[in-house]
Amino acid sequence: MMDDMQHSKTPVHLWIVGGLALLWNAFGCLDYVMTKTRNLDYLQSMAPDADPAAMLAWVDGFPVYAQFGWGLGVWLGLAGAVLLLARHRWAVPALALSAVGAIIGLGYQIFFAPAPPAPMDEGAMTLMPWVIILISIALYAYAHRQRRAGVLQ
């Protein structure tokens, strides 16, 4: 009976990682919606020194597969975070597909897209696609480990 109680208790780190993943992916979804709805005020607030119209033109130039990858990455990342907090085993495939989406969408941005408009091509902004890909892979790996440990059911 004690073993059953230990297996049913959610580790604190799952709440921390799941909560941070939820916030991270919710921001990604917000960014996706605000960009897709062409919210110039939002874009201006995210990059005050950039021309929002130029930012939209740059994103509009992405091929369909890169746009699809972006959407897949953010929406399945959000779903995966919710499923992780619910301790559901489907968090693993959701976060795996989120990582695939990030690799597809941001891979295009890193390797094939024309240079983004300034200041998106400067400083830490040049590292953000890599950071997003690494976080998506880390979240998948974390969920996979939690499933193997019996935390996700």
C-alpha positions in Angstrom: 0.0 0.0 0.0 2.9 2.4 0.8 4.3 1.8 -2.7 0.9 2.8 -4.3 1.0 6.0 -2.3 4.5 6.8 -3.5 3.6 6.2 -7.1 0.5 8.3 -6.9 2.3 11.3 -5.4 3.3 13.9 -7.9 6.9 15.0 -7.6 7.4 18.7 -6.9 9.7 19.0 -9.9 6.8 18.0 -12.2 4.8 21.0 -10.9 7.7 23.3 -11.4 8.7 22.1 -14.9 5.0 21.7 -15.9 4.2 25.2 -14.7 7.2 26.8 -16.4 6.4 24.8 -19.6 2.8 26.1 -19.5 3.9 29.7 -19.2 6.6 29.3 -21.9 4.3 27.7 -24.4 1.4 30.0 -23.6 3.7 32.9 -24.5 4.6 31.1 -27.7 0.8 30.7 -28.5 0.2 34.4 -27.7 3.1 35.4 -30.1 1.7 33.1 -32.8 -1.8 34.5 -32.5 -0.7 38.1 -32.3 1.5 37.7 -35.4 -1.1 35.8 -37.4 -3.7 38.4 -36.6 -1.2 41.0 -37.7 -1.4 42.9 -34.4 1.1 45.8 -35.1 0.9 47.2 -31.5 1.9 43.8 -30.1 4.8 43.5 -32.6 5.9 47.0 -31.8 5.9 46.3 -28.1 8.0 43.1 -28.6 10.6 44.9 -30.7 10.3 48.7 -30.2 13.2 49.5 -32.5 11.8 47.3 -35.3 9.4 48.1 -38.1 6.3 45.8 -37.4 5.4 45.9 -41.1 8.9 44.6 -42.0 8.6 41.9 -39.4 5.3 40.7 -40.8 6.6 40.8 -44.3 9.6 38.6 -43.2 7.3 36.1 -41.5 4.8 36.1 -44.4 7.7 35.1 -46.7 8.2 31.8 -44.8 7.0 28.7 -46.8 3.9 26.8 -45.7 6.0 24.0 -44.0 7.8 26.5 -41.8 4.5 28.2 -40.9 3.0 24.8 -40.1 6.0 23.9 -38.0 5.6 27.0 -36.0 2.0 26.3 -35.3 2.7 22.7 -34.5 5.4 23.7 -32.1 3.5 26.2 -30.1 0.1 24.6 -29.9 1.3 21.0 -29.2 3.8 22.5 -26.7 0.9 24.1 -24.8 -1.2 20.9 -25.0 1.9 18.9 -23.8 2.4 21.2 -20.9 -1.3 20.8 -19.8 -1.0 17.1 -20.2 2.2 17.0 -18.2 0.5 18.9 -15.4 -2.4 16.4 -15.7 0.2 13.6 -15.4 -1.1 12.1 -18.7 1.1 9.9 -20.8 0.0 11.7 -24.0 2.2 14.6 -22.9 5.1 12.6 -24.4 3.9 12.5 -28.0 2.5 16.0 -27.8 5.9 17.4 -26.7 7.7 15.2 -29.2 5.6 16.7 -32.0 6.1 20.2 -30.5 9.9 19.6 -30.8 9.5 18.4 -34.4 7.5 21.6 -35.1 10.1 23.8 -33.5 12.9 22.1 -35.5 10.9 22.5 -38.8 9.8 26.1 -38.3 12.9 27.4 -36.6 15.2 25.3 -38.7 13.9 27.2 -41.7 14.5 30.5 -39.9 18.0 29.5 -38.9 19.3 28.0 -42.1 17.2 29.1 -45.0 15.3 32.4 -44.3 16.6 35.7 -45.4 18.1 37.8 -42.7 15.4 39.1 -40.4 14.8 42.9 -40.1 16.8 44.7 -37.5 17.0 44.5 -34.6 15.8 40.8 -34.8 19.2 40.0 -36.4 21.3 41.3 -33.5 22.6 40.0 -30.1 20.5 37.5 -28.1 17.8 37.5 -30.7 20.0 35.5 -33.0 20.2 32.8 -30.3 16.5 32.6 -29.6 15.6 30.0 -32.3 18.3 27.7 -30.9 17.1 28.3 -27.3 13.5 27.5 -28.3 14.5 24.3 -30.1 16.6 23.2 -27.1 13.8 23.9 -24.6 11.3 21.9 -26.7 13.7 18.9 -26.9 14.4 19.2 -23.1 10.6 19.2 -22.4 10.1 16.2 -24.5 13.0 14.4 -22.8 11.7 15.3 -19.4 8.2 14.0 -20.2 9.7 10.8 -21.6 11.7 10.3 -18.4 8.6 10.9 -16.3 6.6 8.4 -18.3 9.3 5.8 -17.8 9.4 6.6 -14.1 5.7 5.9 -13.9 4.7 9.5 -13.0 2.7 9.9 -16.2 -0.2 7.5 -16.6 
